[in-house]
Amino acid sequence: MATRPTGTDRWKALDFGPPSGEAEPDQPVLVEYVSGGRIAVITLNRPHADNAITTEMGARLTEILETIAVRPAVRVAIITGAGERAFSVGSDLRQRRDMTKEDWLRQRQDFDRTLYTLRQLRKPIFAAVNGVAYGGGSEVAQSTDFIIASENATFGQPEAMIGLAAGGGSPALLPRVLPPGKALQMLGMVNEIYPQPELIEAAERIAEKIASNSPTAVQAVKRAVRMGEGEPIEQAIAIMMEAHWRSAVHPDRIEGIGAFNDDRDPTFQDPDY
């Protein structure tokens, strides 16, 4: 298995890079109460890192949501990202690079609490997506009541590229707002239409793209989407989490995150079954 950086174009389509080197802000998440305290504006505040979600950011977001939940004056909340490039690119893969399995799973549990608190908030909350929303960032937006977006907003679920099944809600949430095929496309599978003479060439190109992802993650996501169809949200989330945890302890996760940080193509294992 390769460990030395070799350079690859695999990650360029994601349109985000390493942090700029700026100092971390004092608070990774900000909250401002406006309109006489009736509106809470929550801002994910790591613009130098495209608002990638660290353990500390997740904990602070949970704290803010819990405060909003018990503050009677707040009638509605908005969540957005600092800067002009990104709402959030999801979990900070550079922080995860040196985590032990126990550290990673503990962080995953913390993030589950954050997203559950967001989904269960009784007060209206919506996302103002101001750029890139990938992975967990996209799932934060999906977990709100609705989304408004700037014209440069981009949504994606690239977890399968790094060996993971999406675990922040998208396998349960996307099929409720998108046709199932489109939801699967965002989660690592693709469905498109081509002129007949180009069909086989396009099919092979799409198949290569799917095949380059972790097969364990892709199969787990497909199972979560299919089994969660028609189920209540939290039941569908539970089905998704079973699939996600299986991918979280699979070697493909370590290989995928390592490849991302080393700027190389990953070498994923064949599925166990």
C-alpha positions as CSV (number, residue, x, y, z in Angstrom):
1,M,0.0,0.0,0.0
2,A,1.4,3.4,-1.0
3,T,2.2,5.9,1.7
4,R,4.5,8.4,-0.1
5,P,2.9,11.5,-1.7
6,T,2.9,11.1,-5.4
7,G,0.5,13.8,-6.6
8,T,-2.9,13.1,-8.1
9,D,-5.8,14.9,-9.7
10,R,-8.3,12.9,-7.7
11,W,-9.0,15.6,-5.1
12,K,-9.0,18.6,-7.3
13,A,-12.7,18.4,-8.2
14,L,-13.5,18.9,-4.5
15,D,-12.2,22.5,-4.8
16,F,-10.7,22.9,-1.3
17,G,-7.2,22.7,0.0
18,P,-5.2,22.8,3.2
19,P,-5.8,25.6,5.7
20,S,-4.1,28.9,4.8
21,G,-1.8,28.9,7.8
22,E,-3.8,31.6,9.6
23,A,-4.3,31.3,13.4
24,E,-7.4,29.5,14.6
25,P,-10.1,31.9,15.6
26,D,-11.0,32.3,19.3
27,Q,-14.4,30.7,18.7
28,P,-14.9,28.1,15.9
29,V,-18.7,28.9,15.9
30,L,-20.2,32.3,16.4
31,V,-23.7,33.2,17.4
32,E,-25.3,36.7,17.1
33,Y,-28.8,37.5,18.3
34,V,-30.5,40.1,16.1
35,S,-34.0,41.6,15.7
36,G,-34.4,42.2,19.4
37,G,-33.1,38.7,20.2
38,R,-35.7,36.9,18.1
39,I,-33.3,35.7,15.4
40,A,-30.1,33.7,16.1
41,V,-27.5,33.8,13.4
42,I,-25.0,30.9,13.8
43,T,-21.8,31.2,11.8
44,L,-19.3,28.3,11.3
45,N,-16.1,30.3,11.8
46,R,-13.0,28.6,10.3
47,P,-12.9,30.4,6.9
48,H,-9.1,29.8,6.6
49,A,-10.0,26.1,6.4
50,D,-13.2,26.4,4.4
51,N,-15.1,25.9,7.7
52,A,-13.9,22.3,8.1
53,I,-15.5,20.8,11.2
54,T,-13.2,20.0,14.0
55,T,-14.1,18.3,17.3
56,E,-14.1,21.7,19.0
57,M,-16.4,23.2,16.3
58,G,-18.9,20.4,16.7
59,A,-18.9,20.7,20.5
60,R,-19.4,24.5,20.2
61,L,-22.2,24.1,17.7
62,T,-24.0,21.6,20.0
63,E,-23.7,24.1,22.9
64,I,-25.1,26.9,20.8
65,L,-28.1,24.8,19.6
66,E,-28.9,23.7,23.1
67,T,-28.8,27.3,24.3
68,I,-31.1,28.4,21.5
69,A,-33.5,25.6,22.4
70,V,-34.1,26.9,25.9
71,R,-34.0,30.7,25.2
72,P,-37.6,31.7,24.8
73,A,-36.9,35.0,23.0
74,V,-35.4,33.1,20.0
75,R,-38.0,32.4,17.4
76,V,-35.9,31.3,14.4
77,A,-32.3,30.5,13.7
78,I,-30.0,30.7,10.7
79,I,-26.8,28.7,10.2
80,T,-24.2,29.9,7.6
81,G,-20.5,29.8,7.0
82,A,-17.9,32.5,7.5
83,G,-16.2,33.9,4.3
84,E,-17.2,33.7,0.7
85,R,-15.8,30.3,-0.4
86,A,-17.5,27.7,1.8
87,F,-20.4,26.9,4.0
88,S,-18.4,23.9,5.3
89,V,-16.4,21.2,3.6
90,G,-17.3,18.7,6.3
91,S,-15.1,17.0,8.8
92,D,-11.5,18.2,9.1
93,L,-9.6,15.3,7.5
94,R,-6.3,16.8,8.6
95,Q,-7.3,16.7,12.2
96,R,-8.4,13.1,11.7
97,R,-5.1,12.1,10.1
98,D,-3.4,11.2,13.3
99,M,-6.4,10.1,15.3
100,T,-6.5,6.6,16.9
101,K,-9.6,4.5,16.1
102,E,-10.9,5.3,19.6
103,D,-10.4,9.1,19.1
104,W,-12.1,8.9,15.7
105,L,-15.1,7.0,17.0
106,R,-15.4,9.3,20.0
107,Q,-15.5,12.3,17.6
108,R,-18.1,10.6,15.5
109,Q,-20.3,10.2,18.5
110,D,-19.9,13.8,19.4
111,F,-20.9,14.8,15.8
112,D,-23.9,12.5,16.0
113,R,-25.0,14.4,19.1
114,T,-24.6,17.7,17.2
115,L,-26.7,16.6,14.2
116,Y,-29.4,15.0,16.4
117,T,-29.6,18.2,18.4
118,L,-30.0,20.2,15.1
119,R,-32.7,17.8,13.7
120,Q,-34.6,17.9,17.0
121,L,-34.6,21.6,17.5
122,R,-38.3,22.7,17.9
123,K,-37.7,26.2,16.7
124,P,-37.4,26.8,12.9
125,I,-33.8,26.8,11.7
126,F,-32.6,27.0,8.1
127,A,-29.3,27.1,6.3
128,A,-27.9,29.9,4.3
129,V,-25.3,28.1,2.1
130,N,-22.7,30.5,0.9
131,G,-20.4,28.3,-1.2
132,V,-19.1,24.8,-1.0
133,A,-21.1,22.4,1.2
134,Y,-19.5,18.9,1.2
135,G,-19.8,15.8,3.4
136,G,-20.7,16.7,6.9
137,G,-21.2,20.4,5.9
138,S,-23.8,19.4,3.4
139,E,-25.4,17.2,6.0
140,V,-25.6,20.1,8.5
141,A,-27.6,22.0,5.9
142,Q,-29.8,19.0,5.1
143,S,-30.5,18.6,8.8
144,T,-32.2,22.0,9.0
145,D,-35.8,22.7,8.0
146,F,-34.9,24.2,4.6
147,I,-32.0,25.7,2.7
148,I,-31.4,28.9,0.8
149,A,-28.2,29.2,-1.2
150,S,-26.0,31.7,-3.0
151,E,-25.5,31.3,-6.8
152,N,-22.0,29.8,-6.2
153,A,-23.2,27.1,-3.8
154,T,-22.1,23.6,-4.5
155,F,-23.3,20.4,-2.6
156,G,-21.6,17.1,-2.6
157,Q,-21.2,13.9,-0.5
158,P,-17.6,12.7,-1.4
159,E,-17.2,10.3,1.6
160,A,-16.9,7.2,-0.6
161,M,-13.8,8.7,-2.2
162,I,-12.1,8.4,1.1
163,G,-13.4,5.0,2.1
164,L,-16.4,6.0,4.2
165,A,-20.1,5.6,3.9
166,A,-21.8,8.9,4.6
167,G,-22.8,9.0,8.2
168,G,-24.3,12.4,8.9
169,G,-27.8,11.8,7.6
170,S,-27.6,12.1,3.8
171,P,-28.5,8.5,3.0
172,A,-31.7,9.1,4.9
173,L,-32.4,12.7,4.1
174,L,-31.4,13.1,0.4
175,P,-33.9,10.5,-1.0
176,R,-36.7,12.6,0.6
177,V,-35.8,15.7,-1.3
178,L,-34.3,14.2,-4.5
179,P,-35.1,11.4,-6.8
180,P,-33.5,8.2,-5.5
181,G,-31.1,8.0,-8.4
182,K,-29.9,11.5,-7.9
183,A,-29.4,10.9,-4.2
184,L,-27.3,7.8,-5.0
185,Q,-25.3,9.9,-7.5
186,M,-24.3,12.4,-4.8
187,L,-23.5,9.5,-2.4
188,G,-21.0,7.9,-4.8
189,M,-23.0,6.4,-7.6
190,V,-24.1,8.2,-10.8
191,N,-27.0,8.3,-13.2
192,E,-27.0,10.5,-16.3
193,I,-28.3,10.5,-19.9
194,Y,-26.1,10.5,-23.0
195,P,-26.6,10.4,-26.8
196,Q,-26.7,6.8,-28.0
197,P,-23.3,6.8,-29.8
198,E,-21.6,8.0,-26.6
199,L,-23.5,5.7,-24.3
200,I,-21.0,2.8,-23.8
201,E,-18.0,5.1,-23.5
202,A,-19.9,7.2,-20.9
203,A,-21.0,4.0,-19.1
204,E,-17.4,2.8,-18.8
205,R,-16.3,6.3,-17.6
206,I,-19.0,6.4,-14.9
207,A,-18.2,2.8,-13.9
208,E,-14.5,3.7,-13.5
209,K,-15.5,6.6,-11.3
210,I,-17.7,4.4,-9.1
211,A,-15.0,1.6,-9.1
212,S,-12.4,4.1,-7.9
213,N,-14.4,4.7,-4.6
214,S,-14.3,2.3,-1.7
215,P,-16.6,-0.6,-2.7
216,T,-17.4,-1.3,1.0
217,A,-18.5,2.3,1.4
218,V,-20.5,2.4,-1.9
219,Q,-22.3,-0.8,-1.0
220,A,-23.0,0.4,2.5
221,V,-24.5,3.6,1.3
222,K,-26.7,1.8,-1.3
223,R,-28.0,-0.5,1.4
224,A,-28.7,2.4,3.8
225,V,-30.7,4.3,1.1
226,R,-32.7,1.3,0.0
227,M,-33.5,0.1,3.5
228,G,-34.3,3.6,4.8
229,E,-36.8,4.4,2.0
230,G,-40.3,5.1,3.6
231,E,-39.0,4.8,7.2
232,P,-39.4,7.5,9.7
233,I,-36.4,9.9,9.8
234,E,-34.8,8.6,13.0
235,Q,-35.3,4.9,11.9
236,A,-33.7,5.7,8.6
237,I,-30.9,7.5,10.4
238,A,-30.4,4.3,12.6
239,I,-30.2,2.2,9.5
240,M,-27.7,4.6,8.0
241,M,-25.5,4.6,11.2
242,E,-25.2,0.8,11.1
243,A,-23.8,1.0,7.6
244,H,-21.6,4.0,8.5
245,W,-20.1,2.3,11.6
246,R,-19.1,-0.7,9.5
247,S,-17.2,1.6,7.1
248,A,-15.7,3.6,10.0
249,V,-13.8,0.6,11.3
250,H,-12.8,-0.7,7.9
251,P,-9.2,-0.3,6.6
252,D,-10.6,1.7,3.6
253,R,-11.2,4.6,5.9
254,I,-7.5,4.8,7.0
255,E,-6.4,4.3,3.4
256,G,-8.8,7.0,2.1
257,I,-7.9,9.7,4.6
258,G,-4.2,8.9,4.3
259,A,-4.4,9.2,0.5
260,F,-6.2,12.5,0.8
261,N,-3.5,13.9,3.1
262,D,-0.7,12.4,1.0
263,D,-2.2,13.8,-2.2
264,R,-2.2,10.3,-3.9
265,D,-4.8,7.9,-5.3
266,P,-6.1,5.4,-2.7
267,T,-5.8,1.7,-3.0
268,F,-9.1,0.3,-1.6
269,Q,-9.7,-3.4,-0.8
270,D,-12.2,-5.6,-2.5
271,P,-15.3,-5.9,-0.4
272,D,-15.5,-8.6,2.3
273,Y,-18.7,-9.9,0.7
